[in-house]
Amino acid sequence: MSQNIHDVLLSSLCESMRNVIPRPIDQSEAEADANPATVNEMGVSISFANPISVKMIIDGERQMFSKMSEVLFGMPMEGEMLDSCVGEIANIIAGGTTTLLSNHGIAADITPPSLLTERATINGYENGLALNIEEVGNMRIMLLGGN
């Protein structure tokens, strides 16, 4: 992925997160190493396409996603409801990101979310964000591939 599109994507992701989650967020860039990454406990994958080709994976602990659902929707989710909620949170973040990308002249599409389990191994992880969300916890957003 070209550096300019990469920078715009990361800044749009950050802004989208801040627009979606009404809590202070501390962020740092999460550097990839040579080893494949694994999903912590739970994750969700959405791809951005046309003209970019990047897969976004949001990764965290089930408890963090449950707290996030409480912050966003007024109640903590568990079980299958949490699985569905995690997909919806990813849709909201990715949708907000595409809106922000369009402000930079990049009209990207997104795919439906795919839930990932703790056994998922992530190959091709280039970089992303490490986030600490007040009253929610830590999450990682990984970006894979791209042009």
N, CA, C and O atoms as a GROMACS GRO file, in nm:
protein
  588
    1MET      N    1   0.086  -0.116   0.000
    1MET     CA    2   0.000   0.000   0.000
    1MET      C    3   0.090   0.122   0.000
    1MET      O    4   0.188   0.128   0.074
    2SER      N    5   0.057   0.219  -0.083
    2SER     CA    6   0.141   0.338  -0.087
    2SER      C    7   0.135   0.409   0.048
    2SER      O    8   0.034   0.401   0.118
    3GLN      N    9   0.243   0.477   0.082
    3GLN     CA   10   0.253   0.542   0.212
    3GLN      C   11   0.141   0.644   0.233
    3GLN      O   12   0.087   0.654   0.343
    4ASN      N   13   0.104   0.719   0.128
    4ASN     CA   14   0.000   0.820   0.141
    4ASN      C   15  -0.134   0.755   0.176
    4ASN      O   16  -0.202   0.800   0.268
    5ILE      N   17  -0.173   0.651   0.102
    5ILE     CA   18  -0.300   0.583   0.130
    5ILE      C   19  -0.294   0.518   0.267
    5ILE      O   20  -0.392   0.521   0.342
    6HIS      N   21  -0.181   0.459   0.301
    6HIS     CA   22  -0.162   0.399   0.433
    6HIS      C   23  -0.186   0.502   0.544
    6HIS      O   24  -0.260   0.474   0.639
    7ASP      N   25  -0.126   0.618   0.532
    7ASP     CA   26  -0.141   0.723   0.633
    7ASP      C   27  -0.286   0.772   0.642
    7ASP      O   28  -0.339   0.792   0.751
    8VAL      N   29  -0.349   0.790   0.527
    8VAL     CA   30  -0.488   0.835   0.524
    8VAL      C   31  -0.578   0.729   0.587
    8VAL      O   32  -0.670   0.762   0.663
    9LEU      N   33  -0.553   0.601   0.556
    9LEU     CA   34  -0.633   0.493   0.613
    9LEU      C   35  -0.618   0.489   0.765
    9LEU      O   36  -0.718   0.482   0.836
   10LEU      N   37  -0.495   0.494   0.814
   10LEU     CA   38  -0.474   0.491   0.960
   10LEU      C   39  -0.538   0.611   1.029
   10LEU      O   40  -0.602   0.596   1.133
   11SER      N   41  -0.521   0.729   0.973
   11SER     CA   42  -0.580   0.847   1.037
   11SER      C   43  -0.733   0.841   1.030
   11SER      O   44  -0.800   0.884   1.124
   12SER      N   45  -0.788   0.789   0.922
   12SER     CA   46  -0.934   0.775   0.911
   12SER      C   47  -0.986   0.671   1.009
   12SER      O   48  -1.092   0.690   1.069
   13LEU      N   49  -0.913   0.561   1.027
   13LEU     CA   50  -0.951   0.460   1.127
   13LEU      C   51  -0.954   0.521   1.267
   13LEU      O   52  -1.048   0.499   1.343
   14CYS      N   53  -0.851   0.597   1.299
   14CYS     CA   54  -0.844   0.661   1.432
   14CYS      C   55  -0.961   0.756   1.452
   14CYS      O   56  -1.026   0.755   1.557
   15GLU      N   57  -0.987   0.838   1.352
   15GLU     CA   58  -1.097   0.934   1.364
   15GLU      C   59  -1.232   0.862   1.375
   15GLU      O   60  -1.318   0.903   1.453
   16SER      N   61  -1.250   0.756   1.297
   16SER     CA   62  -1.373   0.679   1.304
   16SER      C   63  -1.392   0.618   1.443
   16SER      O   64  -1.502   0.622   1.498
   17MET      N   65  -1.285   0.562   1.499
   17MET     CA   66  -1.293   0.506   1.635
   17MET      C   67  -1.336   0.613   1.734
   17MET      O   68  -1.422   0.588   1.820
   18ARG      N   69  -1.277   0.731   1.724
   18ARG     CA   70  -1.313   0.840   1.816
   18ARG      C   71  -1.456   0.887   1.796
   18ARG      O   72  -1.521   0.929   1.892
   19ASN      N   73  -1.507   0.880   1.673
   19ASN     CA   74  -1.645   0.919   1.646
   19ASN      C   75  -1.743   0.815   1.699
   19ASN      O   76  -1.854   0.850   1.739
   20VAL      N   77  -1.704   0.690   1.699
   20VAL     CA   78  -1.793   0.580   1.738
   20VAL      C   79  -1.794   0.558   1.889
   20VAL      O   80  -1.900   0.538   1.949
   21ILE      N   81  -1.677   0.562   1.951
   21ILE     CA   82  -1.665   0.526   2.092
   21ILE      C   83  -1.651   0.651   2.176
   21ILE      O   84  -1.551   0.723   2.166
   22PRO      N   85  -1.750   0.679   2.260
   22PRO     CA   86  -1.751   0.803   2.338
   22PRO      C   87  -1.664   0.796   2.464
   22PRO      O   88  -1.710   0.829   2.574
   23ARG      N   89  -1.540   0.753   2.448
   23ARG     CA   90  -1.445   0.744   2.558
   23ARG      C   91  -1.309   0.789   2.508
   23ARG      O   92  -1.280   0.778   2.390
   24PRO      N   93  -1.225   0.841   2.599
   24PRO     CA   94  -1.087   0.874   2.557
   24PRO      C   95  -1.014   0.748   2.509
   24PRO      O   96  -1.028   0.641   2.567
   25ILE      N   97  -0.937   0.766   2.402
   25ILE     CA   98  -0.863   0.655   2.342
   25ILE      C   99  -0.717   0.694   2.332
   25ILE      O  100  -0.682   0.795   2.271
   26ASP      N  101  -0.631   0.612   2.394
   26ASP     CA  102  -0.486   0.627   2.377
   26ASP      C  103  -0.445   0.531   2.266
   26ASP      O  104  -0.485   0.415   2.266
   27GLN      N  105  -0.366   0.580   2.172
   27GLN     CA  106  -0.328   0.495   2.060
   27GLN      C  107  -0.178   0.499   2.038
   27GLN      O  108  -0.110   0.596   2.071
   28SER      N  109  -0.130   0.391   1.981
   28SER     CA  110   0.006   0.386   1.932
   28SER      C  111   0.004   0.300   1.807
   28SER      O  112  -0.087   0.220   1.788
   29GLU      N  113   0.104   0.317   1.724
   29GLU     CA  114   0.110   0.234   1.604
   29GLU      C  115   0.164   0.098   1.645
   29GLU      O  116   0.267   0.090   1.713
   30ALA      N  117   0.096  -0.007   1.605
   30ALA     CA  118   0.137  -0.144   1.637
   30ALA      C  119   0.220  -0.197   1.522
   30ALA      O  120   0.168  -0.221   1.412
   31GLU      N  121   0.347  -0.215   1.546
   31GLU     CA  122   0.437  -0.265   1.443
   31GLU      C  123   0.428  -0.418   1.435
   31GLU      O  124   0.417  -0.487   1.536
   32ALA      N  125   0.432  -0.467   1.314
   32ALA     CA  126   0.431  -0.611   1.294
   32ALA      C  127   0.573  -0.664   1.303
   32ALA      O  128   0.669  -0.592   1.278
   33ASP      N  129   0.586  -0.791   1.340
   33ASP     CA  130   0.717  -0.855   1.334
   33ASP      C  131   0.711  -0.967   1.231
   33ASP      O  132   0.610  -0.982   1.162
   34ALA      N  133   0.814  -1.043   1.221
   34ALA     CA  134   0.822  -1.147   1.117
   34ALA      C  135   0.729  -1.265   1.145
   34ALA      O  136   0.697  -1.342   1.054
   35ASN      N  137   0.685  -1.281   1.270
   35ASN     CA  138   0.600  -1.394   1.307
   35ASN      C  139   0.454  -1.365   1.276
   35ASN      O  140   0.410  -1.250   1.285
   36PRO      N  141   0.378  -1.468   1.240
   36PRO     CA  142   0.234  -1.446   1.222
   36PRO      C  143   0.170  -1.404   1.354
   36PRO      O  144   0.209  -1.451   1.461
   37ALA      N  145   0.072  -1.315   1.346
   37ALA     CA  146  -0.003  -1.273   1.464
   37ALA      C  147  -0.116  -1.372   1.489
   37ALA      O  148  -0.163  -1.437   1.396
   38THR      N  149  -0.159  -1.383   1.612
   38THR     CA  150  -0.275  -1.465   1.643
   38THR      C  151  -0.381  -1.377   1.709
   38THR      O  152  -0.348  -1.280   1.777
   39VAL      N  153  -0.507  -1.413   1.688
   39VAL     CA  154  -0.616  -1.341   1.749
   39VAL      C  155  -0.613  -1.368   1.899
   39VAL      O  156  -0.599  -1.482   1.941
   40ASN      N  157  -0.626  -1.263   1.979
   40ASN     CA  158  -0.617  -1.270   2.124
   40ASN      C  159  -0.722  -1.366   2.180
   40ASN      O  160  -0.687  -1.475   2.225
   41GLU      N  161  -0.847  -1.330   2.178
   41GLU     CA  162  -0.957  -1.417   2.218
   41GLU      C  163  -1.068  -1.413   2.114
   41GLU      O  164  -1.135  -1.513   2.088
   42MET      N  165  -1.085  -1.296   2.056
   42MET     CA  166  -1.195  -1.275   1.963
   42MET      C  167  -1.154  -1.167   1.864
   42MET      O  168  -1.081  -1.074   1.900
   43GLY      N  169  -1.199  -1.180   1.744
   43GLY     CA  170  -1.168  -1.078   1.645
   43GLY      C  171  -1.271  -1.077   1.534
   43GLY      O  172  -1.357  -1.165   1.524
   44VAL      N  173  -1.260  -0.974   1.452
   44VAL     CA  174  -1.350  -0.961   1.338
   44VAL      C  175  -1.269  -0.902   1.222
   44VAL      O  176  -1.182  -0.818   1.242
   45SER      N  177  -1.301  -0.949   1.102
   45SER     CA  178  -1.229  -0.907   0.983
   45SER      C  179  -1.325  -0.841   0.884
   45SER      O  180  -1.435  -0.892   0.860
   46ILE      N  181  -1.282  -0.728   0.828
   46ILE     CA  182  -1.356  -0.661   0.721
   46ILE      C  183  -1.252  -0.615   0.620
   46ILE      O  184  -1.144  -0.567   0.657
   47SER      N  185  -1.283  -0.630   0.493
   47SER     CA  186  -1.192  -0.584   0.389
   47SER      C  187  -1.241  -0.455   0.326
   47SER      O  188  -1.360  -0.434   0.307
   48PHE      N  189  -1.144  -0.368   0.295
   48PHE     CA  190  -1.170  -0.247   0.217
   48PHE      C  191  -1.129  -0.279   0.074
   48PHE      O  192  -1.026  -0.343   0.053
   49ALA      N  193  -1.208  -0.236  -0.023
   49ALA     CA  194  -1.177  -0.264  -0.163
   49ALA      C  195  -1.211  -0.144  -0.250
   49ALA      O  196  -1.288  -0.057  -0.211
   50ASN      N  197  -1.152  -0.142  -0.369
   50ASN     CA  198  -1.182  -0.043  -0.473
   50ASN      C  199  -1.163   0.101  -0.427
   50ASN      O  200  -1.260   0.158  -0.377
   51PRO      N  201  -1.055   0.161  -0.439
   51PRO     CA  202  -0.934   0.125  -0.512
   51PRO      C  203  -0.829   0.059  -0.424
   51PRO      O  204  -0.730   0.008  -0.476
   52ILE      N  205  -0.847   0.059  -0.292
   52ILE     CA  206  -0.750  -0.005  -0.206
   52ILE      C  207  -0.791  -0.149  -0.183
   52ILE      O  208  -0.906  -0.186  -0.208
   53SER      N  209  -0.700  -0.230  -0.137
   53SER     CA  210  -0.728  -0.370  -0.106
   53SER      C  211  -0.658  -0.400   0.025
   53SER      O  212  -0.542  -0.444   0.027
   54VAL      N  213  -0.729  -0.377   0.134
   54VAL     CA  214  -0.673  -0.392   0.268
   54VAL      C  215  -0.773  -0.465   0.356
   54VAL      O  216  -0.893  -0.434   0.355
   55LYS      N  217  -0.724  -0.562   0.430
   55LYS     CA  218  -0.808  -0.631   0.528
   55LYS      C  219  -0.780  -0.569   0.665
   55LYS      O  220  -0.664  -0.554   0.704
   56MET      N  221  -0.887  -0.534   0.736
   56MET     CA  222  -0.876  -0.481   0.872
   56MET      C  223  -0.924  -0.588   0.968
   56MET      O  224  -1.033  -0.644   0.952
   57ILE      N  225  -0.843  -0.616   1.069
   57ILE     CA  226  -0.883  -0.710   1.174
   57ILE      C  227  -0.882  -0.636   1.306
   57ILE      O  228  -0.781  -0.576   1.345
   58ILE      N  229  -0.995  -0.641   1.375
   58ILE     CA  230  -1.006  -0.584   1.509
   58ILE      C  231  -0.997  -0.701   1.605
   58ILE      O  232  -1.073  -0.798   1.594
   59ASP      N  233  -0.906  -0.692   1.700
   59ASP     CA  234  -0.872  -0.805   1.787
   59ASP      C  235  -0.875  -0.759   1.933
   59ASP      O  236  -0.827  -0.651   1.965
   60GLY      N  237  -0.930  -0.842   2.019
   60GLY     CA  238  -0.932  -0.811   2.162
   60GLY      C  239  -0.987  -0.927   2.243
   60GLY      O  240  -1.015  -1.034   2.190
   61GLU      N  241  -1.002  -0.903   2.371
   61GLU     CA  242  -1.059  -1.004   2.460
   61GLU      C  243  -1.212  -0.992   2.459
   61GLU      O  244  -1.266  -0.884   2.436
   62ARG      N  245  -1.278  -1.103   2.485
   62ARG     CA  246  -1.426  -1.103   2.488
   62ARG      C  247  -1.477  -1.000   2.588
   62ARG      O  248  -1.575  -0.931   2.560
   63GLN      N  249  -1.412  -0.990   2.703
   63GLN     CA  250  -1.456  -0.896   2.806
   63GLN      C  251  -1.448  -0.752   2.755
   63GLN      O  252  -1.536  -0.670   2.785
   64MET      N  253  -1.344  -0.719   2.678
   64MET     CA  254  -1.331  -0.585   2.622
   64MET      C  255  -1.446  -0.556   2.527
   64MET      O  256  -1.506  -0.449   2.532
   65PHE      N  257  -1.478  -0.652   2.439
   65PHE     CA  258  -1.589  -0.632   2.346
   65PHE      C  259  -1.722  -0.621   2.421
   65PHE      O  260  -1.809  -0.544   2.381
   66SER      N  261  -1.738  -0.696   2.529
   66SER     CA  262  -1.860  -0.687   2.610
   66SER      C  263  -1.872  -0.548   2.674
   66SER      O  264  -1.980  -0.490   2.675
   67LYS      N  265  -1.761  -0.496   2.726
   67LYS     CA  266  -1.763  -0.361   2.783
   67LYS      C  267  -1.791  -0.257   2.675
   67LYS      O  268  -1.862  -0.159   2.698
   68MET      N  269  -1.735  -0.279   2.555
   68MET     CA  270  -1.760  -0.186   2.446
   68MET      C  271  -1.908  -0.186   2.409
   68MET      O  272  -1.965  -0.080   2.382
   69SER      N  273  -1.971  -0.304   2.408
   69SER     CA  274  -2.115  -0.310   2.376
   69SER      C  275  -2.195  -0.236   2.482
   69SER      O  276  -2.297  -0.174   2.450
   70GLU      N  277  -2.151  -0.242   2.606
   70GLU     CA  278  -2.220  -0.169   2.713
   70GLU      C  279  -2.208  -0.018   2.692
   70GLU      O  280  -2.305   0.056   2.711
   71VAL      N  281  -2.089   0.028   2.655
   71VAL     CA  282  -2.067   0.171   2.630
   71VAL      C  283  -2.150   0.217   2.510
   71VAL      O  284  -2.210   0.325   2.514
   72LEU      N  285  -2.155   0.136   2.404
   72LEU     CA  286  -2.223   0.178   2.281
   72LEU      C  287  -2.373   0.155   2.283
   72LEU      O  288  -2.449   0.236   2.230
   73PHE      N  289  -2.417   0.044   2.343
   73PHE     CA  290  -2.557   0.005   2.331
   73PHE      C  291  -2.631  -0.002   2.465
   73PHE      O  292  -2.749  -0.038   2.468
   74GLY      N  293  -2.563   0.031   2.575
   74GLY     CA  294  -2.630   0.039   2.704
   74GLY      C  295  -2.635  -0.089   2.784
   74GLY      O  296  -2.686  -0.089   2.896
   75MET      N  297  -2.583  -0.199   2.730
   75MET     CA  298  -2.582  -0.324   2.806
   75MET      C  299  -2.468  -0.412   2.757
   75MET      O  300  -2.436  -0.414   2.638
   76PRO      N  301  -2.405  -0.486   2.850
   76PRO     CA  302  -2.299  -0.578   2.807
   76PRO      C  303  -2.360  -0.698   2.735
   76PRO      O  304  -2.465  -0.749   2.776
   77MET      N  305  -2.296  -0.742   2.630
   77MET     CA  306  -2.343  -0.858   2.553
   77MET      C  307  -2.258  -0.979   2.588
   77MET      O  308  -2.141  -0.966   2.626
   78GLU      N  309  -2.317  -1.095   2.574
   78GLU     CA  310  -2.248  -1.222   2.597
   78GLU      C  311  -2.293  -1.322   2.492
   78GLU      O  312  -2.395  -1.303   2.426
   79GLY      N  313  -2.216  -1.429   2.476
   79GLY     CA  314  -2.253  -1.539   2.388
   79GLY      C  315  -2.275  -1.498   2.244
   79GLY      O  316  -2.198  -1.419   2.189
   80GLU      N  317  -2.381  -1.552   2.182
   80GLU     CA  318  -2.409  -1.524   2.042
   80GLU      C  319  -2.442  -1.377   2.018
   80GLU      O  320  -2.412  -1.323   1.912
   81MET      N  321  -2.504  -1.312   2.117
   81MET     CA  322  -2.534  -1.169   2.103
   81MET      C  323  -2.404  -1.090   2.094
   81MET      O  324  -2.396  -0.993   2.018
   82LEU      N  325  -2.302  -1.129   2.170
   82LEU     CA  326  -2.173  -1.060   2.163
   82LEU      C  327  -2.109  -1.083   2.027
   82LEU      O  328  -2.053  -0.990   1.968
   83ASP      N  329  -2.116  -1.205   1.975
   83ASP     CA  330  -2.061  -1.235   1.843
   83ASP      C  331  -2.123  -1.143   1.737
   83ASP      O  332  -2.051  -1.086   1.655
   84SER      N  333  -2.254  -1.129   1.739
   84SER     CA  334  -2.324  -1.043   1.645
   84SER      C  335  -2.287  -0.897   1.666
   84SER      O  336  -2.268  -0.822   1.570
   85CYS      N  337  -2.277  -0.857   1.791
   85CYS     CA  338  -2.243  -0.719   1.826
   85CYS      C  339  -2.104  -0.682   1.777
   85CYS      O  340  -2.083  -0.570   1.728
   86VAL      N  341  -2.009  -0.772   1.788
   86VAL     CA  342  -1.872  -0.745   1.743
   86VAL      C  343  -1.872  -0.719   1.592
   86VAL      O  344  -1.802  -0.629   1.546
   87GLY      N  345  -1.948  -0.796   1.517
   87GLY     CA  346  -1.959  -0.772   1.374
   87GLY      C  347  -2.019  -0.636   1.345
   87GLY      O  348  -1.975  -0.565   1.254
   88GLU      N  349  -2.120  -0.599   1.421
   88GLU     CA  350  -2.184  -0.468   1.401
   88GLU      C  351  -2.090  -0.354   1.437
   88GLU      O  352  -2.086  -0.252   1.368
   89ILE      N  353  -2.014  -0.369   1.544
   89ILE     CA  354  -1.916  -0.266   1.581
   89ILE      C  355  -1.814  -0.248   1.469
   89ILE      O  356  -1.780  -0.135   1.434
   90ALA      N  357  -1.767  -0.358   1.412
   90ALA     CA  358  -1.671  -0.350   1.301
   90ALA      C  359  -1.733  -0.281   1.180
   90ALA      O  360  -1.667  -0.202   1.112
   91ASN      N  361  -1.861  -0.312   1.151
   91ASN     CA  362  -1.931  -0.245   1.041
   91ASN      C  363  -1.938  -0.094   1.063
   91ASN      O  364  -1.916  -0.016   0.970
   92ILE      N  365  -1.969  -0.053   1.184
   92ILE     CA  366  -1.982   0.089   1.216
   92ILE      C  367  -1.846   0.158   1.198
   92ILE      O  368  -1.838   0.265   1.138
   93ILE      N  369  -1.741   0.096   1.251
   93ILE     CA  370  -1.607   0.156   1.240
   93ILE      C  371  -1.563   0.161   1.094
   93ILE      O  372  -1.514   0.264   1.048
   94ALA      N  373  -1.580   0.050   1.020
   94ALA     CA  374  -1.539   0.048   0.879
   94ALA      C  375  -1.623   0.144   0.796
   94ALA      O  376  -1.570   0.211   0.707
   95GLY      N  377  -1.753   0.152   0.822
   95GLY     CA  378  -1.838   0.246   0.750
   95GLY      C  379  -1.796   0.390   0.773
   95GLY      O  380  -1.791   0.470   0.680
   96GLY      N  381  -1.767   0.423   0.899
   96GLY     CA  382  -1.718   0.557   0.930
   96GLY      C  383  -1.585   0.585   0.863
   96GLY      O  384  -1.560   0.697   0.818
   97THR      N  385  -1.500   0.483   0.855
   97THR     CA  386  -1.371   0.499   0.791
   97THR      C  387  -1.387   0.527   0.642
   97THR      O  388  -1.318   0.613   0.588
   98THR      N  389  -1.479   0.456   0.575
   98THR     CA  390  -1.498   0.480   0.432
   98THR      C  391  -1.553   0.620   0.406
   98THR      O  392  -1.518   0.684   0.307
   99THR      N  393  -1.637   0.669   0.495
   99THR     CA  394  -1.686   0.806   0.482
   99THR      C  395  -1.571   0.904   0.492
   99THR      O  396  -1.561   0.998   0.413
  100LEU      N  397  -1.483   0.884   0.589
  100LEU     CA  398  -1.368   0.972   0.606
  100LEU      C  399  -1.270   0.958   0.490
  100LEU      O  400  -1.210   1.057   0.448
  101LEU      N  401  -1.252   0.837   0.437
  101LEU     CA  402  -1.166   0.818   0.320
  101LEU      C  403  -1.221   0.896   0.200
  101LEU      O  404  -1.144   0.953   0.122
  102SER      N  405  -1.354   0.898   0.186
  102SER     CA  406  -1.413   0.970   0.072
  102SER      C  407  -1.382   1.119   0.079
  102SER      O  408  -1.375   1.185  -0.025
  103ASN      N  409  -1.364   1.174   0.200
  103ASN     CA  410  -1.325   1.314   0.214
  103ASN      C  411  -1.186   1.340   0.158
  103ASN      O  412  -1.148   1.454   0.132
  104HIS      N  413  -1.108   1.233   0.138
  104HIS     CA  414  -0.974   1.242   0.082
  104HIS      C  415  -0.971   1.194  -0.064
  104HIS      O  416  -0.864   1.173  -0.121
  105GLY      N  417  -1.090   1.176  -0.123
  105GLY     CA  418  -1.097   1.133  -0.262
  105GLY      C  419  -1.080   0.984  -0.284
  105GLY      O  420  -1.057   0.941  -0.396
  106ILE      N  421  -1.091   0.904  -0.178
  106ILE     CA  422  -1.078   0.759  -0.188
  106ILE      C  423  -1.214   0.697  -0.160
  106ILE      O  424  -1.260   0.696  -0.046
  107ALA      N  425  -1.279   0.646  -0.263
  107ALA     CA  426  -1.412   0.588  -0.250
  107ALA      C  427  -1.399   0.437  -0.236
  107ALA      O  428  -1.401   0.366  -0.336
  108ALA      N  429  -1.387   0.388  -0.113
  108ALA     CA  430  -1.366   0.245  -0.088
  108ALA      C  431  -1.497   0.176  -0.053
  108ALA      O  432  -1.588   0.237   0.004
  109ASP      N  433  -1.505   0.049  -0.087
  109ASP     CA  434  -1.616  -0.038  -0.047
  109ASP      C  435  -1.569  -0.123   0.070
  109ASP      O  436  -1.448  -0.138   0.092
  110ILE      N  437  -1.664  -0.181   0.145
  110ILE     CA  438  -1.629  -0.275   0.252
  110ILE      C  439  -1.706  -0.404   0.233
  110ILE      O  440  -1.815  -0.406   0.175
  111THR      N  441  -1.649  -0.512   0.284
  111THR     CA  442  -1.713  -0.643   0.279
  111THR      C  443  -1.788  -0.667   0.410
  111THR      O  444  -1.763  -0.596   0.508
  112PRO      N  445  -1.878  -0.764   0.414
  112PRO     CA  446  -1.941  -0.800   0.541
  112PRO      C  447  -1.836  -0.850   0.640
  112PRO      O  448  -1.732  -0.903   0.599
  113PRO      N  449  -1.861  -0.835   0.769
  113PRO     CA  450  -1.764  -0.881   0.870
  113PRO      C  451  -1.760  -1.033   0.880
  113PRO      O  452  -1.860  -1.101   0.857
  114SER      N  453  -1.642  -1.084   0.916
  114SER     CA  454  -1.624  -1.226   0.945
  114SER      C  455  -1.567  -1.238   1.085
  114SER      O  456  -1.464  -1.179   1.116
  115LEU      N  457  -1.634  -1.314   1.171
  115LEU     CA  458  -1.588  -1.334   1.308
  115LEU      C  459  -1.469  -1.430   1.309
  115LEU      O  460  -1.468  -1.530   1.238
  116LEU      N  461  -1.368  -1.397   1.390
  116LEU     CA  462  -1.248  -1.480   1.404
  116LEU      C  463  -1.241  -1.533   1.547
  116LEU      O  464  -1.284  -1.467   1.642
  117THR      N  465  -1.187  -1.653   1.561
  117THR     CA  466  -1.173  -1.712   1.693
  117THR      C  467  -1.030  -1.697   1.741
  117THR      O  468  -0.942  -1.656   1.666
  118GLU      N  469  -1.008  -1.732   1.866
  118GLU     CA  470  -0.874  -1.719   1.926
  118GLU      C  471  -0.770  -1.806   1.857
  118GLU      O  472  -0.651  -1.784   1.875
  119ARG      N  473  -0.812  -1.903   1.780
  119ARG     CA  474  -0.717  -1.990   1.712
  119ARG      C  475  -0.673  -1.934   1.577
  119ARG      O  476  -0.584  -1.991   1.513
  120ALA      N  477  -0.732  -1.824   1.533
  120ALA     CA  478  -0.699  -1.768   1.402
  120ALA      C  479  -0.556  -1.713   1.402
  120ALA      O  480  -0.515  -1.642   1.493
  121THR      N  481  -0.483  -1.748   1.297
  121THR     CA  482  -0.348  -1.697   1.277
  121THR      C  483  -0.354  -1.598   1.163
  121THR      O  484  -0.415  -1.624   1.060
  122ILE      N  485  -0.289  -1.485   1.182
  122ILE     CA  486  -0.293  -1.377   1.084
  122ILE      C  487  -0.158  -1.368   1.014
  122ILE      O  488  -0.057  -1.333   1.076
  123ASN      N  489  -0.156  -1.399   0.887
  123ASN     CA  490  -0.035  -1.385   0.805
  123ASN      C  491  -0.047  -1.258   0.722
  123ASN      O  492  -0.157  -1.219   0.684
  124GLY      N  493   0.064  -1.195   0.694
  124GLY     CA  494   0.064  -1.076   0.612
  124GLY      C  495   0.033  -0.948   0.687
  124GLY      O  496   0.005  -0.845   0.627
  125TYR      N  497   0.038  -0.956   0.820
  125TYR     CA  498   0.013  -0.839   0.903
  125TYR      C  499   0.123  -0.737   0.882
  125TYR      O  500   0.240  -0.764   0.912
  126GLU      N  501   0.086  -0.621   0.829
  126GLU     CA  502   0.185  -0.518   0.798
  126GLU      C  503   0.202  -0.420   0.914
  126GLU      O  504   0.313  -0.393   0.957
  127ASN      N  505   0.092  -0.368   0.962
  127ASN     CA  506   0.095  -0.274   1.074
  127ASN      C  507  -0.047  -0.245   1.117
  127ASN      O  508  -0.142  -0.307   1.068
  128GLY      N  509  -0.062  -0.154   1.208
  128GLY     CA  510  -0.195  -0.120   1.257
  128GLY      C  511  -0.187  -0.032   1.379
  128GLY      O  512  -0.092   0.045   1.396
  129LEU      N  513  -0.286  -0.044   1.464
  129LEU     CA  514  -0.297   0.040   1.582
  129LEU      C  515  -0.316  -0.045   1.707
  129LEU      O  516  -0.385  -0.147   1.705
  130ALA      N  517  -0.254  -0.002   1.815
  130ALA     CA  518  -0.280  -0.058   1.947
  130ALA      C  519  -0.356   0.050   2.022
  130ALA      O  520  -0.308   0.163   2.035
  131LEU      N  521  -0.474   0.016   2.073
  131LEU     CA  522  -0.560   0.115   2.137
  131LEU      C  523  -0.592   0.076   2.280
  131LEU      O  524  -0.612  -0.042   2.310
  132ASN      N  525  -0.595   0.174   2.366
  132ASN     CA  526  -0.645   0.157   2.502
  132ASN      C  527  -0.762   0.252   2.516
  132ASN      O  528  -0.746   0.374   2.508
  133ILE      N  529  -0.881   0.195   2.536
  133ILE     CA  530  -1.004   0.273   2.544
  133ILE      C  531  -1.047   0.279   2.690
  133ILE      O  532  -1.070   0.177   2.754
  134GLU      N  533  -1.058   0.402   2.742
  134GLU     CA  534  -1.094   0.422   2.882
  134GLU      C  535  -1.225   0.351   2.913
  134GLU      O  536  -1.321   0.363   2.837
  135GLU      N  537  -1.231   0.278   3.024
  135GLU     CA  538  -1.346   0.203   3.072
  135GLU      C  539  -1.381   0.083   2.985
  135GLU      O  540  -1.481   0.015   3.011
  136VAL      N  541  -1.301   0.055   2.882
  136VAL     CA  542  -1.330  -0.057   2.792
  136VAL      C  543  -1.215  -0.157   2.793
  136VAL      O  544  -1.236  -0.274   2.822
  137GLY      N  545  -1.094  -0.111   2.761
  137GLY     CA  546  -0.979  -0.200   2.760
  137GLY      C  547  -0.894  -0.182   2.636
  137GLY      O  548  -0.902  -0.081   2.567
  138ASN      N  549  -0.813  -0.284   2.609
  138ASN     CA  550  -0.717  -0.279   2.499
  138ASN      C  551  -0.768  -0.356   2.378
  138ASN      O  552  -0.829  -0.462   2.389
  139MET      N  553  -0.742  -0.299   2.261
  139MET     CA  554  -0.772  -0.367   2.136
  139MET      C  555  -0.661  -0.339   2.038
  139MET      O  556  -0.582  -0.246   2.056
  140ARG      N  557  -0.655  -0.420   1.936
  140ARG     CA  558  -0.556  -0.403   1.831
  140ARG      C  559  -0.630  -0.404   1.698
  140ARG      O  560  -0.721  -0.484   1.676
  141ILE      N  561  -0.592  -0.313   1.611
  141ILE     CA  562  -0.644  -0.312   1.475
  141ILE      C  563  -0.527  -0.342   1.384
  141ILE      O  564  -0.430  -0.266   1.378
  142MET      N  565  -0.536  -0.454   1.312
  142MET     CA  566  -0.429  -0.495   1.222
  142MET      C  567  -0.471  -0.470   1.078
  142MET      O  568  -0.587  -0.491   1.041
  143LEU      N  569  -0.376  -0.424   0.998
  143LEU     CA  570  -0.400  -0.405   0.855
  143LEU      C  571  -0.315  -0.505   0.779
  143LEU      O  572  -0.197  -0.523   0.808
  144LEU      N  573  -0.376  -0.570   0.681
  144LEU     CA  574  -0.308  -0.671   0.600
  144LEU      C  575  -0.317  -0.636   0.454
  144LEU      O  576  -0.421  -0.592   0.405
  145GLY      N  577  -0.207  -0.655   0.384
  145GLY     CA  578  -0.205  -0.639   0.240
  145GLY      C  579  -0.232  -0.498   0.196
  145GLY      O  580  -0.234  -0.405   0.276
  146GLY      N  581  -0.252  -0.484   0.068
  146GLY     CA  582  -0.290  -0.354   0.015
  146GLY      C  583  -0.204  -0.309  -0.099
  146GLY      O  584  -0.102  -0.369  -0.133
  147ASN      N  585  -0.250  -0.199  -0.157
  147ASN     CA  586  -0.175  -0.139  -0.268
  147ASN      C  587  -0.147   0.004  -0.238
  147ASN      O  588  -0.084   0.073  -0.319
   0.00000   0.00000   0.00000
